[in-house]
Structures are given as C-alpha cells and as structure tokens.
Amino acid sequence: MKLIKSKYKILIQVVLLLIVIILGFKLIKFAKSNSAIREAIHLATTIQPETFTELYFENHTQLPNKIIGWNKYPFSFTIHNLEDKDMEYPYSVYTVRNDKKVITYQEDKVTIKKGEYKTITVTIKALKPLDTKVVVDLTDKNQQISFLMNTKGKASPTAKVETKATVKPEVVATKETKQPLKMTTELYFTPNKALPFLLTDTNKTINFSFTIRNLVKDSVYPFSVYMDNNGQITQIDKGQISLKRNENKTITESYTITTPFNQAKIFVKLTNKNNYIYFKLKQN
C-alpha cells in the first residue's frame, strides 16, 4: 500500500511539472507575439543608464566678477547631453538684481546629439553699477547656474573664451522688466573665483564652499558632494539642511585627494531636485 501511494505521489509531481513546462512555453510564445509585454520584459531585464544633462561655465576662474562702467563682459557655458538620446535645449541668459529678473540678454535653443556637447558664448553689456547675478537657465529642465558680479573688490581679467559651437548674433537687451523668478532654489559655489582647479600632487587638501538658497516655502534640502574620477565615484560629504523662505546657507567642504588622477569633477547635488553644480579639477 505504501509503495502504491509513493508511486501516485511521484506521478502527480511529474504531471504538475509537465503542466508548468507547457504553461511556461505558452506564456513565452504569447509574450513574443505581444509587443507591449515584450517591451515590459525588456525594460525589466535591462539595466537602464542614468540620464541627465550637464550645465557648467567654461573657465570658471575667469568669470567676470567686477562691474566697471559700461564695459562688455563675455563668458561661456557648456551644455553636455547625457540623456541617452538627441535633445533640443531651450535656454535663457538673464540678469537678476534684488531677487528680480531685470534684463534678458539671450533666448534661444540648441540641438545636441546624444553624448555630445556645445559651448555657447554670451556677452553682457550696459550693466548698471549695481550688484548683479548672471543666470543661465535651461528652461525645459528647470536647471540653472549663475555667478555674481559686484561693484566692490578687485577687478578680474576679461575672459578669453574658446567657442566650441556656432553662436547666433548677440541679442540686444530689451527694456528692463520686473518679473518674478520661476526658480525655487538657487545652488552655486561661493565665491566662484576661489574654486581650486589645479593640483600638483596627491595627498593635497582642497577647500570650497557652496550656497543653497530657498526661494519658496520652508523646505528641507538633502545634498550630496562627490568626486567623479572617470566614472569612479568617491563620496565627499552627505547631509541635509532646513531653510526658511528666502533663507540661504553656505557650506564649506575640505577634502584630501589621495588617488592620482588626470582630470576629475567635484559635484554638489541636491538629491531631491534636478539641481547640481560642479567644477573641473586637474592634476599635473
């Protein structure tokens, strides 16, 4: 009797196994014939690359920071397409005084192929002798970078910029308008002229500061600071701060680099927003 029960048990297991195999084949056949399911399986089993856009100033140590009379002030910024597809980037370059947009100097759009970048040169002129912030805004990405120009301090040399892209003729500034900013958060290095850019050896300590400014309701800002050495990521700092409306805070970092490198990038990223900034670091 026990032997018969054992044989029935084995037989039932074999039948169940055959049913599972048959159902599996039918499911695979159905999935291959259904494009939506096939795409879902592909997405579930494929590692998707991280996509984003880099926006940064060229020659950040030569950005104009001193307003003298009615001079012209050229500078360049670069857009690097890492979105894994060709992209069209509308952008705007404008100035800000007392938290209000005052003059738009250039509004345009540029098409950049996957993995490529373009550098655009803009010349600002006819600035009033008032402390002014210059903003570059990727309007479809809610991504901005900026630098400060003031009426005090030592004048910096005029930047000589090597252009990597064809730039359309300069747009003459329109009349001043008092429009509210669309930005909710400002993130920038403080001051940009003091950023390190060249190391002569490893085991050297770099020091830099960045500022987070909240332009809306009370908010919490998680942030991450890291070094990207040709894809090798090293965490420098991580934390979060709470800011009230119109409040800002400057954070100072000190980091000793022990690994040899040729060229690296130091990133500051607000992890709950599409906001990040970085500067390039070279080693002789």
C-alpha positions in Angstrom: 0.0 0.0 0.0 2.8 2.4 0.9 4.5 1.6 -2.4 1.3 2.4 -4.4 0.9 5.7 -2.5 4.5 6.6 -3.3 4.1 5.8 -7.0 0.9 8.0 -7.1 2.8 10.8 -5.4 5.6 10.7 -7.9 3.1 10.5 -10.8 1.3 13.6 -9.5 4.6 15.5 -9.2 5.5 14.6 -12.8 2.1 15.7 -14.1 2.4 19.0 -12.3 5.9 19.6 -13.7 4.7 18.9 -17.2 1.8 21.4 -16.7 4.2 24.1 -15.5 6.5 23.5 -18.5 3.6 23.6 -21.0 2.2 26.8 -19.5 5.7 28.3 -19.5 6.2 27.7 -23.2 2.7 29.1 -24.0 3.5 32.2 -21.9 6.8 32.8 -23.7 5.1 32.3 -27.1 2.3 34.8 -26.1 4.9 37.3 -24.8 6.8 37.1 -28.1 3.7 37.8 -30.1 2.6 40.8 -27.9 4.8 43.9 -28.3 3.7 45.5 -25.1 4.6 42.5 -23.0 7.9 42.1 -24.9 8.8 45.7 -24.2 7.9 45.3 -20.5 10.1 42.2 -20.2 12.9 44.1 -22.0 12.7 47.0 -19.6 12.5 44.8 -16.5 15.6 42.8 -17.5 17.7 45.6 -18.9 19.8 48.0 -16.8 18.7 51.5 -17.9 21.6 54.1 -18.0 21.4 57.1 -15.7 20.4 60.1 -17.9 21.0 63.7 -17.2 22.3 67.0 -18.6 25.5 68.7 -17.5 25.4 72.5 -17.5 28.5 74.4 -16.4 30.6 77.5 -17.0 33.8 77.3 -19.1 36.9 78.7 -17.4 35.1 79.3 -14.1 38.2 81.0 -12.6 38.0 83.7 -15.3 34.3 84.6 -15.0 33.8 88.4 -14.8 33.1 89.5 -11.2 33.6 93.2 -11.3 31.3 95.8 -12.8 33.2 98.7 -14.3 31.3 101.4 -16.1 29.5 100.3 -19.3 32.1 97.7 -20.4 31.3 94.4 -22.2 31.6 91.1 -20.2 31.9 87.9 -22.3 31.6 84.4 -20.8 30.8 80.9 -22.0 28.8 78.0 -20.8 28.6 74.4 -21.9 25.6 72.0 -22.3 26.6 68.3 -22.3 23.8 65.9 -23.4 23.9 62.7 -21.4 20.2 61.9 -21.8 20.9 58.8 -24.0 19.0 60.5 -26.9 19.3 63.6 -29.1 17.9 66.6 -27.3 16.7 70.2 -28.0 17.6 72.6 -25.2 15.8 76.0 -25.0 17.9 78.3 -22.8 17.8 81.8 -21.5 20.5 84.1 -20.2 19.4 87.0 -17.9 20.4 89.1 -15.0 18.9 89.4 -11.5 19.0 92.2 -9.0 17.3 92.2 -5.7 15.7 88.8 -6.4 14.0 90.1 -9.6 14.8 89.3 -13.2 15.7 92.6 -14.9 17.2 92.0 -18.4 17.1 89.0 -20.7 20.2 89.0 -22.9 19.7 85.9 -24.9 17.0 83.4 -25.5 17.5 80.6 -28.0 17.5 76.8 -28.4 20.2 74.4 -29.4 20.0 70.8 -30.7 22.7 68.5 -29.3 23.1 64.9 -30.3 23.4 62.0 -27.8 26.7 62.2 -25.9 27.8 65.5 -27.5 28.1 69.0 -26.0 28.1 72.6 -27.2 29.7 75.7 -25.7 27.9 79.0 -26.2 29.4 82.4 -25.7 27.3 85.4 -24.4 28.4 89.0 -24.0 26.7 91.1 -21.3 26.9 94.9 -21.6 25.2 98.1 -20.4 25.1 96.9 -16.8 24.2 99.5 -14.2 26.8 99.9 -11.3 24.7 97.6 -9.0 25.4 94.1 -7.6 24.1 91.7 -10.3 23.7 88.0 -10.7 24.0 86.4 -14.1 21.9 83.3 -14.7 21.9 80.7 -17.4 18.6 78.7 -17.4 17.7 75.5 -19.3 14.1 76.4 -19.3 12.7 72.9 -20.1 14.9 71.2 -17.5 14.4 73.7 -14.6 18.2 73.7 -14.4 20.2 76.8 -13.7 23.8 78.0 -13.0 24.8 81.6 -12.0 27.7 83.8 -11.0 27.8 87.1 -9.1 29.2 90.5 -10.3 29.6 93.3 -7.9 30.8 96.9 -7.6 33.4 96.1 -5.0 36.6 94.1 -4.8 39.5 93.7 -7.2 38.6 93.6 -10.9 39.2 90.3 -12.7 40.7 90.0 -16.2 38.3 89.8 -19.1 37.7 86.1 -20.0 39.1 84.9 -23.3 36.7 82.2 -24.3 37.3 79.5 -26.9 34.0 78.8 -28.5 33.1 75.2 -29.5 29.7 75.9 -31.0 28.3 78.3 -33.6 26.7 81.1 -31.7 23.9 83.3 -33.2 24.4 87.1 -33.2 24.1 88.7 -29.9 20.6 89.7 -28.9 20.3 93.4 -27.8 18.8 93.7 -24.3 15.2 94.8 -24.2 13.8 97.3 -21.7 14.0 96.4 -18.1 11.1 94.4 -16.8 10.3 93.5 -13.2 9.3 89.8 -13.4 9.2 87.3 -10.6 11.7 84.4 -10.8 10.5 81.0 -11.7 13.3 79.3 -9.8 12.5 77.7 -6.5 16.1 77.0 -5.3 19.5 78.5 -6.1 22.6 76.4 -5.9 26.0 78.0 -6.6 29.7 77.9 -5.5 30.7 80.7 -3.1 32.8 82.5 -4.3 33.3 81.1 -7.8 36.7 82.8 -8.1 38.2 80.8 -5.2 37.5 77.4 -6.6 40.5 75.1 -6.8 41.3 74.0 -10.4 44.9 72.6 -10.4 46.7 70.2 -8.1 50.4 69.5 -8.3 50.4 66.3 -6.3 48.1 63.8 -4.5 47.6 64.0 -0.7 46.6 67.6 -1.2 43.5 69.1 0.5 41.1 71.2 -1.5 38.7 73.6 0.1 35.5 75.0 -1.5 32.1 76.4 -0.4 28.6 76.2 -1.9 25.4 78.1 -1.1 21.8 76.8 -1.1 19.1 79.5 -1.2 15.4 78.7 -0.8 13.1 81.0 -2.8 9.8 79.4 -1.8 8.2 77.9 1.4 10.2 76.3 4.2 12.0 73.3 2.8 14.5 70.6 3.6 17.4 70.1 1.2 19.2 66.7 1.2 22.6 67.2 -0.6 25.5 65.0 -1.8 29.0 66.1 -2.5 31.2 63.7 -4.5 34.2 63.4 -6.8 33.9 61.7 -10.3 37.2 60.5 -11.5 36.5 59.0 -14.9 33.4 57.2 -13.6 34.9 56.2 -10.2 32.7 58.0 -7.6 34.1 59.0 -4.2 31.7 60.4 -1.6 33.0 63.6 0.0 30.0 64.7 2.1 26.3 63.9 2.5 23.7 65.6 4.7 20.6 67.8 4.7 19.7 71.3 5.8 16.4 73.1 6.6 15.9 76.6 5.1 13.0 79.0 5.6 11.7 81.0 2.8 14.3 83.4 1.3 16.9 82.0 3.6 20.3 80.7 2.4 23.2 78.8 3.9 26.8 78.4 2.8 28.5 75.0 3.4 32.3 74.7 3.4 34.0 71.4 2.4 37.5 70.2 2.9 38.7 67.1 1.2 42.1 65.4 0.8 42.7 63.7 -2.5 44.8 60.5 -2.2 44.2 58.9 -5.6 46.2 60.0 -8.7 44.0 61.4 -11.5 44.3 63.4 -14.7 41.1 65.3 -14.7 38.1 64.9 -12.3 34.9 66.7 -11.4 33.7 67.7 -8.0 29.8 67.6 -7.9 27.3 69.2 -5.5 23.9 67.7 -6.0 20.5 68.4 -4.3 19.3 64.8 -4.2 15.5 65.6 -4.1 15.7 68.1 -7.0 17.2 68.3 -10.5 19.8 70.7 -9.3 23.5 70.1 -9.3 26.7 72.1 -9.9 30.4 71.0 -10.4 33.8 72.3 -11.2 36.7 70.6 -13.0 39.9 69.7 -11.2 43.2 68.9 -13.0 46.4 67.3 -11.8 49.9 67.9 -13.2 
